Amino acid sequence: MKTRNVFYGLGILTAGLGIGTAMGLLYAPHSGRQTRKLISRAAEDGADFVAERSREIRKQAGDAFERGKVLATKLVA
């Protein structure tokens, strides 16, 4: 009985994978090559965004550090 349930479950899983693959191929908005290019461009854009934000945050942190040094110097003097 357990073996039959396992095979039934595997059959359903296989059918679901097949149907999902077929639907994905039928409804894909772009070819594989175009999709890979879009993903690559999106990844590059994301990396550029992260790099730019990192530079901005690093500058803001440096500015805050300098303001803190000035304030600490005034408090100690």
N, C-alpha and C positions, 0 to 999 in steps of 0.2 A: 504494500500500500504506500509506504514512504517513497519507494523508488518511482512509483507512478506519479506522485505529487511533484517530485523533483524534476522529472522529465516534462511534466505539464508546465511547470514554472519556467524551465529553460525554453520550452517551445514558445510560451507567451513572450518571454524576454526577447528571443530571436525575432519573432514576428514584429514586436515593437521597434526593435532596432532597424529592421528592414523598412518598415513603414516610415519611420522617422528619417532615415537616409533618403528614401525616395521623395518624401515631401520637401526635404531640404534642397535636393537637387532641382526639383520642379519650381520651387518658389525662391531660389537664390537670386538676389537682385543683380549680381555681377558674376563674371566668370571667376575662376580660381585665381588667375593671374591678377585681375583687377582687384579682387578682394585682398590678396596679399600686399599689393601696392598701397591700398587704402590703409591697411593695418600698419604697414611700415611707416607711412606718412604720419599717421596718428601717433605712433610711438615716438617718432622724431619730434613732432610738435610738442608732445608731452615732456620729452627730455629737455627741449628748449625752454619750455615754461618753467620747469623745475629749476633749471640753471639760472634763469633770469630772477626768479623769486629768491633763490639762494643768495645771489649777489645783492639784491635789495635788502634782505634780512641781515646779511653780514654788514652792510653799510649802516643800517639802522642800529645794529648792536654796537658798532664802533662809535657812532655818534653818541649813543646813550652812555657808553663807557667814558668818552671824553667829557660829557656833561657831568658825570658822576665824579670824575677826577677833579674838575674845576670846583664843584660844590664841596668836595671833601677838603680841598686845599683852603677854601674860604672858611670852612668850619674850624679847621685846625689852626689857622693863622690868627 
